[in-house]
Amino acid sequence: MYQRTESQMIMPGDFFLPFGGKLAEDNRWVLLAQMIPWWKLEEKYAKNFKKSLKGQKAVSIRVALGALIIQERLGTDDRETLRQILENPYLQYFLGLPEYQYRRPFHPSLMTHFRKRLGGEILDEVNEWIALEESRKKSESQDQSDDDDYQSGGTAAHTSDESAEQQPQQMELTNEGELLLDATCAPADIAYPTDLSLLNQAREKLERIIDILHEPERGKTRKPRTYRERARKAYLAVAKQRRVKPRTMRKAIGRQLRFIARDLRIVSGLAETSGLTRLPRRMYKELLVIQELVRQQQEMYEKRMHSIPDRIVSIAQPHVRPIVRGKARANVEFGAKLAISVVNGYAFREHLSWDSYNEGNTLQTAVENYRTRFGFYPKAVLADQIYRTRDNLRFCKEKGIRLSGPQLGRPSADQQEQKKIAKADAAVRNAVEGKFGEGKRSYGLGRIRAHLQTTSETVIGLQLLVMNLEKRLRVLFLPILQWLFSKLAVRSLVSP
């Protein structure tokens, strides 16, 4: 059962503090609470619940999303997030509580359910609401100034019918703003995978599965022999070496594959007699993943190759795939590949996939999304070389968009001018690299600690949302800082 609670906003002065005083209206959490359109979110969040008067009252959208935003902003785990909320009245106000309370508003285990319920689509909409709010205010102020010019212009405001008919066409063809595009990998929180370590982990899990399946027959039949100690010694003999020859590694992988094949035959035999119902759901899923993992490893071993489509690199997170990035620090990363666009300092998620893809294919979709958000095409798209395909160049030319980079064909006469433009574009395009650095250093984009695919996508969406909220906060505080600096400058001039 879900009960709507965000029909009326609680002001900071109405928040009751039992120890006296009141909340500061310029606090960052108070300002953040006023930025987010909670009432719009409640319409979408309520659809996840059945319309019934029975059952326990569900946690409101403001508490659910607010707790996740606090967690991503502070970089804490589930339990520490609840401790911070319990100790800070500003965080409790951000969650929509009417007064400061000494008990936790929910159990830490509910944080996982919040991440499941708030999918990527809802967070993308919230992100766009917040990021587009400032541009909407700018357009309203611009329209107001245009109206003033219109009224002061007098007879210049009276246009012909022909110009009025041409105006919609001109609005359709106008291009404004710049669109910055780039992609990165959001690495998952997994150990660096190797073929030998994955096979050893799979073998150990199979041995635990055998122990559980044989437990009802203990004392009745003889337990199948798994040679676990011998397999463990064979693994450590190679894993402890600093440098392993390819021939030695191949021999070790072959031995582990044979041990695992024996364990799988034992599991198959025990499943026929006692069934797999004794296994917990998590172990049953791991058994299915191990079977696919062994099939892939066996195929690579027989064909003497090191890559295969949809390669599994983690048994606990089978959705994670290797992403080749070619960076100096790590040539291959393991996680989700994220393509974003940056407009006026705000980040929008354009594409997210756990499989590797060519980010150049996302340009046309990102341009159309730009038009949907702002009502016009961008004047320029600033991206790196991989986006400069012939299809993208032809698309941008048709839409009147300048795509950054050198022109195709022979060098033109204004080659020096083009170099200046390319240098200026590269300087502006650094903003998207700065967004990636901000997300990975400050908000956890460099290591996604969620385990499930859905919750990992939710965490990535939350990090983009938090970055845009921080951008809005900086915009709000900028006039205050300018006013303070002006006061300090005047005081320094007046003082002897």
C-alpha positions as CSV (number, residue, x, y, z in Angstrom):
1,M,0.0,0.0,0.0
2,Y,1.4,3.4,-1.0
3,Q,0.1,6.7,0.4
4,R,0.9,10.0,-1.3
5,T,2.8,12.5,0.9
6,E,4.3,15.1,-1.4
7,S,1.3,17.3,-2.0
8,Q,2.7,20.1,0.2
9,M,6.3,21.1,0.7
10,I,7.6,21.5,4.3
11,M,9.4,24.7,4.8
12,P,12.7,24.8,6.8
13,G,11.1,26.9,9.5
14,D,8.3,24.4,10.0
15,F,10.8,21.6,10.7
16,F,10.6,21.0,14.4
17,L,13.8,20.6,16.4
18,P,13.4,19.4,19.9
19,F,16.7,20.9,21.1
20,G,15.7,24.4,19.8
21,G,16.7,26.6,16.9
22,K,15.7,26.3,13.2
23,L,17.2,25.1,10.0
24,A,19.2,27.5,7.8
25,E,17.4,28.2,4.6
26,D,20.7,28.4,2.6
27,N,21.9,25.0,3.6
28,R,22.8,22.7,0.7
29,W,20.4,20.0,1.7
30,V,17.6,22.5,2.1
31,L,18.3,23.9,-1.4
32,L,18.6,20.4,-2.9
33,A,15.2,19.4,-1.4
34,Q,13.6,22.4,-3.2
35,M,15.2,21.5,-6.6
36,I,13.8,18.0,-7.0
37,P,10.1,17.8,-8.2
38,W,9.0,15.2,-5.7
39,W,5.3,15.5,-6.7
40,K,6.1,14.5,-10.3
41,L,8.1,11.5,-9.1
42,E,5.3,10.3,-6.8
43,E,3.1,9.8,-9.9
44,K,5.6,7.3,-11.4
45,Y,6.7,5.7,-8.2
46,A,3.1,5.0,-7.1
47,K,2.6,2.8,-10.2
48,N,5.0,0.2,-8.6
49,F,2.4,-0.6,-5.9
50,K,-1.0,-2.2,-6.1
51,K,-4.1,-0.1,-5.2
52,S,-5.1,-1.6,-1.9
53,L,-5.9,-0.4,1.5
54,K,-4.4,-3.5,3.1
55,G,-0.8,-4.2,3.9
56,Q,2.1,-2.2,5.4
57,K,2.5,1.4,4.4
58,A,5.3,1.7,1.8
59,V,8.2,4.2,2.1
60,S,7.6,7.4,0.2
61,I,9.5,8.3,-2.9
62,R,11.2,11.2,-1.1
63,V,12.6,8.9,1.5
64,A,13.6,6.3,-1.0
65,L,15.3,8.6,-3.6
66,G,16.5,11.0,-0.9
67,A,18.4,8.2,0.9
68,L,20.0,7.0,-2.4
69,I,21.1,10.6,-3.2
70,I,22.6,11.0,0.3
71,Q,24.5,7.7,-0.1
72,E,26.0,8.6,-3.5
73,R,26.8,12.2,-2.4
74,L,28.5,11.0,0.8
75,G,30.0,7.8,-0.6
76,T,28.8,5.6,2.2
77,D,27.4,2.1,2.5
78,D,23.8,1.3,3.4
79,R,24.3,1.1,7.2
80,E,26.5,4.2,7.4
81,T,24.0,6.1,5.3
82,L,21.3,5.4,8.0
83,R,23.7,6.5,10.7
84,Q,24.3,9.8,8.9
85,I,20.6,10.3,8.5
86,L,20.0,9.6,12.2
87,E,22.6,12.1,13.3
88,N,21.9,15.0,10.9
89,P,18.6,17.0,11.0
90,Y,19.3,18.5,7.6
91,L,19.4,15.0,6.1
92,Q,16.1,14.2,7.8
93,Y,14.5,17.4,6.4
94,F,15.8,16.3,2.9
95,L,13.9,13.1,3.3
96,G,10.7,15.0,4.0
97,L,10.4,14.2,7.7
98,P,8.3,16.8,9.6
99,E,10.5,16.8,12.7
100,Y,13.8,15.5,14.0
101,Q,13.5,11.9,15.2
102,Y,15.9,9.7,17.2
103,R,14.9,6.5,15.5
104,R,15.9,5.4,12.0
105,P,13.2,6.0,9.4
106,F,13.7,2.5,7.7
107,H,15.9,-0.6,7.9
108,P,19.2,-0.6,6.0
109,S,18.1,-3.6,4.0
110,L,15.5,-1.5,2.2
111,M,18.2,0.4,0.4
112,T,18.5,-2.5,-2.0
113,H,14.7,-2.5,-2.7
114,F,14.9,1.3,-3.4
115,R,17.6,0.7,-6.0
116,K,15.4,-2.0,-7.6
117,R,12.3,0.1,-7.7
118,L,13.9,3.2,-9.0
119,G,15.0,2.1,-12.4
120,G,17.2,3.9,-14.9
121,E,14.2,5.3,-16.8
122,I,12.8,7.2,-13.8
123,L,16.2,8.5,-12.8
124,D,16.8,9.7,-16.4
125,E,13.6,11.7,-16.3
126,V,14.4,13.2,-12.9
127,N,17.9,14.1,-14.3
128,E,16.4,15.9,-17.3
129,W,13.8,17.7,-15.2
130,I,16.6,19.1,-13.0
131,A,19.1,19.8,-15.8
132,L,16.5,21.5,-18.1
133,E,15.0,23.6,-15.3
134,E,17.8,26.2,-15.6
135,S,17.6,26.4,-19.4
136,R,13.8,26.9,-19.1
137,K,14.4,29.8,-16.7
138,K,16.9,31.3,-19.1
139,S,14.5,31.0,-22.0
140,E,11.7,32.6,-19.9
141,S,14.0,35.5,-19.1
142,Q,15.0,35.8,-22.7
143,D,11.4,35.8,-23.8
144,Q,10.6,38.5,-21.2
145,S,13.4,40.7,-22.6
146,D,12.2,40.0,-26.2
147,D,8.7,41.1,-25.1
148,D,10.1,44.3,-23.7
149,D,11.9,45.0,-26.9
150,Y,8.7,44.2,-28.8
151,Q,6.7,46.7,-26.7
152,S,9.4,49.4,-27.0
153,G,9.8,48.9,-30.7
154,G,6.4,50.4,-31.5
155,T,5.7,50.2,-35.2
156,A,8.5,47.7,-35.7
157,A,6.4,45.1,-34.0
158,H,3.9,45.1,-36.8
159,T,5.1,42.5,-39.3
160,S,3.6,41.4,-42.6
161,D,1.7,38.1,-42.9
162,E,4.4,36.8,-45.2
163,S,7.1,37.2,-42.5
164,A,4.8,35.6,-39.9
165,E,4.4,32.6,-42.1
166,Q,8.2,32.3,-42.6
167,Q,8.9,32.5,-38.8
168,P,8.0,28.9,-38.0
169,Q,10.3,27.7,-40.8
170,Q,13.1,29.8,-39.5
171,M,12.6,28.5,-35.9
172,E,12.8,25.0,-37.4
173,L,16.1,25.6,-39.0
174,T,17.9,27.4,-36.2
175,N,20.8,25.7,-34.5
176,E,21.9,26.8,-31.0
177,G,24.3,25.6,-28.4
178,E,27.1,23.0,-28.3
179,L,26.7,19.2,-27.7
180,L,29.7,17.4,-26.1
181,L,29.9,13.6,-26.5
182,D,32.1,10.9,-25.1
183,A,32.0,7.5,-23.6
184,T,33.7,5.7,-20.7
185,C,33.6,2.5,-18.7
186,A,32.0,2.3,-15.2
187,P,34.1,-0.5,-13.7
188,A,32.3,-3.1,-11.5
189,D,33.7,-4.0,-8.1
190,I,35.2,-7.3,-9.0
191,A,38.7,-8.8,-8.8
192,Y,40.8,-8.8,-11.9
193,P,39.7,-11.9,-13.7
194,T,42.0,-14.6,-15.1
195,D,41.1,-17.9,-16.6
196,L,42.8,-19.9,-13.9
197,S,41.3,-17.9,-11.0
198,L,37.8,-18.2,-12.5
199,L,38.1,-21.9,-12.9
200,N,39.4,-22.3,-9.4
201,Q,36.5,-20.3,-8.0
202,A,34.0,-22.4,-10.1
203,R,35.6,-25.6,-8.8
204,E,35.3,-24.5,-5.1
205,K,31.6,-23.5,-5.6
206,L,30.9,-26.9,-7.2
207,E,32.5,-28.6,-4.2
208,R,30.2,-26.7,-1.8
209,I,27.2,-27.7,-4.0
210,I,28.2,-31.3,-3.8
211,D,28.4,-31.1,0.0
212,I,24.9,-29.8,0.2
213,L,23.4,-32.3,-2.3
214,H,25.0,-35.2,-0.5
215,E,23.9,-34.2,3.0
216,P,20.7,-36.2,2.9
217,E,22.6,-39.4,1.9
218,R,25.3,-38.9,4.6
219,G,25.9,-42.2,6.4
220,K,23.8,-44.1,3.8
221,T,26.0,-43.9,0.7
222,R,29.6,-43.1,0.1
223,K,30.4,-39.6,-0.8
224,P,31.8,-39.1,-4.3
225,R,35.5,-38.3,-4.5
226,T,36.3,-34.8,-5.7
227,Y,40.1,-34.6,-5.2
228,R,39.7,-31.1,-3.9
229,E,43.0,-31.0,-2.0
230,R,44.9,-32.1,-5.0
231,A,43.1,-29.6,-7.2
232,R,43.9,-26.8,-4.7
233,K,47.6,-27.7,-4.6
234,A,47.7,-27.7,-8.4
235,Y,46.2,-24.2,-8.6
236,L,48.4,-22.7,-5.9
237,A,51.5,-24.2,-7.6
238,V,50.9,-21.9,-10.5
239,A,49.1,-19.0,-8.9
240,K,51.9,-18.2,-6.6
241,Q,54.4,-17.8,-9.4
242,R,55.3,-14.3,-10.4
243,R,55.9,-15.1,-14.1
244,V,54.2,-18.1,-15.6
245,K,55.1,-19.5,-19.0
246,P,52.3,-19.9,-21.5
247,R,52.8,-23.6,-21.7
248,T,52.6,-24.0,-17.8
249,M,49.5,-21.8,-17.7
250,R,47.8,-23.9,-20.4
251,K,48.6,-27.1,-18.6
252,A,47.2,-25.7,-15.3
253,I,44.0,-24.6,-17.0
254,G,43.6,-28.0,-18.6
255,R,43.9,-29.7,-15.2
256,Q,41.3,-27.4,-13.6
257,L,38.9,-28.1,-16.5
258,R,39.2,-31.8,-15.9
259,F,38.6,-31.4,-12.1
260,I,35.5,-29.3,-12.9
261,A,34.2,-31.8,-15.5
262,R,34.4,-34.5,-12.8
263,D,32.5,-32.3,-10.3
264,L,29.8,-31.5,-12.9
265,R,29.3,-35.2,-13.5
266,I,28.9,-35.7,-9.8
267,V,26.4,-32.9,-9.5
268,S,24.4,-34.3,-12.4
269,G,24.3,-37.7,-10.7
270,L,23.2,-36.3,-7.3
271,A,20.5,-34.2,-9.1
272,E,19.0,-37.3,-10.5
273,T,18.6,-38.9,-7.1
274,S,17.9,-36.1,-4.7
275,G,17.2,-33.1,-7.1
276,L,18.4,-29.6,-6.9
277,T,15.7,-28.3,-4.6
278,R,18.0,-28.3,-1.6
279,L,20.2,-25.7,-3.2
280,P,19.6,-22.0,-2.3
281,R,18.5,-19.8,-5.1
282,R,21.8,-18.1,-5.2
283,M,23.7,-21.4,-5.6
284,Y,21.4,-22.6,-8.3
285,K,22.1,-19.4,-10.3
286,E,25.8,-19.9,-9.8
287,L,25.5,-23.4,-11.0
288,L,23.9,-22.2,-14.3
289,V,26.7,-19.6,-14.6
290,I,29.4,-22.1,-14.0
291,Q,28.1,-24.4,-16.7
292,E,28.3,-21.6,-19.3
293,L,31.7,-20.5,-17.9
294,V,33.1,-24.0,-18.3
295,R,31.7,-24.2,-21.9
296,Q,33.4,-21.0,-22.8
297,Q,36.7,-21.9,-21.2
298,Q,36.7,-25.4,-22.8
299,E,36.1,-23.9,-26.2
300,M,38.9,-21.3,-25.8
301,Y,41.2,-24.1,-24.5
302,E,40.6,-26.4,-27.4
303,K,40.8,-23.6,-30.1
304,R,43.8,-22.0,-28.4
305,M,42.2,-18.5,-28.3
306,H,41.7,-15.9,-25.6
307,S,38.4,-14.3,-26.5
308,I,34.9,-15.4,-27.0
309,P,31.5,-13.6,-27.4
310,D,29.7,-12.7,-24.2
311,R,32.6,-13.9,-22.1
312,I,31.9,-14.3,-18.4
313,V,34.5,-12.6,-16.2
314,S,32.6,-12.9,-12.8
315,I,30.5,-15.7,-11.4
316,A,28.8,-13.4,-8.9
317,Q,28.1,-10.8,-11.7
318,P,27.7,-12.7,-15.0
319,H,26.4,-9.6,-16.7
320,V,29.8,-7.9,-16.5
321,R,31.8,-7.9,-19.8
322,P,35.3,-6.9,-20.7
323,I,35.5,-3.4,-22.3
324,V,38.6,-2.6,-24.3
325,R,39.4,1.0,-23.8
326,G,43.1,1.2,-24.7
327,K,44.0,3.5,-21.8
328,A,47.5,3.8,-20.5
329,R,46.5,2.6,-17.0
330,A,44.4,-0.4,-18.1
331,N,43.9,-1.6,-21.6
332,V,40.8,-3.6,-20.6
333,E,38.2,-2.6,-18.0
334,F,35.3,-4.7,-16.7
335,G,31.9,-3.0,-16.3
336,A,29.3,-1.1,-18.2
337,K,30.1,1.2,-21.1
338,L,28.5,4.6,-20.6
339,A,28.0,7.2,-23.3
340,I,27.0,10.7,-22.1
341,S,26.4,14.1,-23.5
342,V,27.2,17.4,-21.7
343,V,25.2,20.6,-22.4
344,N,25.9,23.8,-20.4
345,G,27.7,21.7,-17.8
346,Y,24.9,19.2,-17.3
347,A,25.4,15.5,-18.1
348,F,22.7,13.3,-19.8
349,R,22.9,9.6,-20.2
350,E,22.7,8.7,-23.9
351,H,23.4,5.0,-23.9
352,L,24.4,2.3,-21.4
353,S,25.3,-1.3,-22.2
354,W,27.2,-4.1,-20.6
355,D,28.4,-5.2,-24.0
356,S,31.0,-3.3,-25.9
357,Y,29.8,-1.1,-28.7
358,N,31.0,1.6,-31.0
359,E,30.2,4.9,-29.4
360,G,30.3,6.6,-32.8
361,N,26.9,5.0,-33.5
362,T,25.3,7.1,-30.6
363,L,25.9,10.5,-32.2
364,Q,22.7,10.7,-34.3
365,T,20.6,9.5,-31.4
366,A,22.2,12.0,-29.1
367,V,21.5,14.9,-31.6
368,E,17.9,13.9,-31.8
369,N,17.6,13.8,-28.0
370,Y,19.2,17.2,-27.9
371,R,16.4,18.5,-30.2
372,T,13.7,16.8,-28.1
373,R,15.1,18.4,-24.9
374,F,15.7,22.0,-26.2
375,G,13.6,22.3,-29.3
376,F,16.4,22.9,-31.8
377,Y,19.5,21.2,-33.1
378,P,22.9,22.0,-31.8
379,K,25.1,24.4,-33.7
380,A,28.2,22.2,-33.1
381,V,28.9,18.7,-31.9
382,L,32.3,18.4,-30.2
383,A,33.5,14.8,-30.1
384,D,36.7,12.8,-30.7
385,Q,37.8,11.0,-33.9
386,I,35.7,7.9,-33.5
387,Y,32.5,9.9,-34.0
388,R,33.7,11.2,-37.4
389,T,32.2,8.5,-39.6
390,R,30.9,9.2,-43.1
391,D,27.4,8.6,-42.0
392,N,27.7,11.0,-39.0
393,L,29.3,13.6,-41.2
394,R,26.5,13.4,-43.8
395,F,23.9,13.5,-41.0
396,C,25.4,16.6,-39.4
397,K,25.7,18.4,-42.8
398,E,22.0,17.8,-43.5
399,K,21.1,19.2,-40.1
400,G,23.4,22.2,-40.4
401,I,25.6,21.0,-37.6
402,R,29.4,21.5,-37.4
403,L,31.1,18.3,-36.3
404,S,34.5,19.0,-34.7
405,G,37.7,17.8,-36.4
406,P,39.4,18.4,-39.7
407,Q,37.4,18.4,-42.9
408,L,37.7,15.5,-45.3
409,G,39.5,15.8,-48.6
410,R,42.4,18.0,-49.6
411,P,43.6,20.7,-47.2
412,S,41.8,24.0,-47.9
413,A,43.3,27.5,-48.1
414,D,42.1,28.4,-44.6
415,Q,44.1,25.6,-42.9
416,Q,45.4,27.8,-40.2
417,E,41.9,29.0,-39.3
418,Q,40.7,25.4,-39.1
419,K,43.6,24.5,-36.7
420,K,42.5,27.4,-34.4
421,I,39.0,26.1,-34.5
422,A,40.1,22.6,-33.8
423,K,42.2,23.7,-30.8
424,A,39.3,25.7,-29.4
425,D,37.0,22.7,-29.8
426,A,39.5,20.5,-28.0
427,A,39.6,23.0,-25.1
428,V,35.8,23.1,-24.8
429,R,35.5,19.3,-25.1
430,N,37.6,18.9,-22.0
431,A,34.4,19.5,-20.0
432,V,33.1,16.1,-20.8
433,E,36.4,14.5,-19.6
434,G,36.1,16.6,-16.5
435,K,32.6,15.2,-15.9
436,F,34.1,11.7,-16.0
437,G,36.8,12.6,-13.6
438,E,34.3,14.2,-11.2
439,G,32.1,11.2,-11.3
440,K,34.9,8.7,-10.8
441,R,36.8,10.6,-8.1
442,S,33.9,12.1,-6.1
443,Y,30.8,10.1,-6.7
444,G,31.9,6.4,-7.1
445,L,31.6,6.1,-10.9
446,G,35.1,4.6,-10.9
447,R,33.9,1.5,-9.0
448,I,30.2,0.4,-9.0
449,R,29.6,-1.5,-5.8
450,A,26.1,-2.7,-6.6
451,H,26.0,-6.4,-7.6
452,L,22.8,-6.8,-9.7
453,Q,22.6,-5.5,-13.2
454,T,19.5,-3.4,-12.5
455,T,20.8,-1.9,-9.3
456,S,24.2,-1.1,-11.0
457,E,22.3,0.8,-13.7
458,T,20.4,2.6,-11.0
459,V,23.6,3.6,-9.2
460,I,25.1,5.0,-12.5
461,G,21.9,7.0,-13.0
462,L,22.1,8.3,-9.5
463,Q,25.7,9.5,-9.9
464,L,24.8,11.5,-13.0
465,L,21.8,13.0,-11.1
466,V,24.0,14.0,-8.1
467,M,26.5,15.6,-10.4
468,N,23.8,17.7,-12.0
469,L,22.4,18.6,-8.6
470,E,25.8,19.8,-7.5
471,K,26.0,21.9,-10.7
472,R,22.7,23.5,-9.8
473,L,24.0,24.3,-6.4
474,R,27.1,26.0,-7.8
475,V,24.9,28.1,-10.0
476,L,22.8,29.2,-7.0
477,F,25.8,30.0,-4.9
478,L,27.7,31.9,-7.6
479,P,25.8,35.3,-7.2
480,I,26.4,35.1,-3.4
481,L,30.1,34.6,-3.9
482,Q,30.3,37.4,-6.4
483,W,28.5,39.7,-4.0
484,L,30.9,38.8,-1.2
485,F,33.9,39.3,-3.4
486,S,32.6,42.7,-4.5
487,K,32.1,43.7,-0.8
488,L,35.6,42.6,0.1
489,A,37.0,44.6,-2.9
490,V,35.2,47.7,-1.9
491,R,36.3,47.4,1.7
492,S,39.9,46.9,0.7
493,L,39.8,50.1,-1.4
494,V,38.2,52.2,1.4
495,S,40.5,51.0,4.2
496,P,43.8,52.9,4.4
